[in-house]
Amino acid sequence: MSENRLRRIEELLVMILRRIEELENSIRIHDSQAASSISLAGKLMMTFSMPALRALKAASLILKLTSKVDVEDDVSKAIIEALASSKNEVTISELTRMVKALRGKASRRIIASKVKALHSRGIVATRKSGNRVYVKLAKEG
């Protein structure tokens, strides 16, 4: 029984070491933006309970996309952060809740308006189903 436990612990340690190596490689690849990526990944992990590696990948995507968005527009940045954190498309209402979690405040009307602007710039994709609008990051980014 203890041999099985030791084997399992060794397997877990190997898995942890692999993940650390992946994180190090991800940081090396994005060295010029490493501090921003790490800071943003930490924010995503805390706000949305994301795993570290997924948060780093999302942070990298967010930084790429926000370079296309006006620097003064915090709402659009928060929308991109929320969508990059989500695995699936979300409704405007869900997106508003996510942005509120990030910023502390959000208005459904303003979120819908910003989504339209981001859609016209090719940053997000929208799909209408009935009276709901679903939003996700555009494939090309």
Sequence and secondary structure as in RCSB ss.txt:
>XXXX:A:sequence
MSENRLRRIEELLVMILRRIEELENSIRIHDSQAASSISLAGKLMMTFSMPALRALKAASLILKLTSKVDVEDDV
SKAIIEALASSKNEVTISELTRMVKALRGKASRRIIASKVKALHSRGIVATRKSGNRVYVKLAKEG
>XXXX:A:secstr
 HHHHHHHHHHHHHHHHHHHHHHHHHHHHTGGGHHHHHHHHHHHHHHH   HHHHHHHHHHHHHHHTTS TT HH
HHHHHHHHHH SS EEHHHHHHHHHHHHS   HHHHHHHHHHHHHTTSEEEEEETTEEEEEE S  
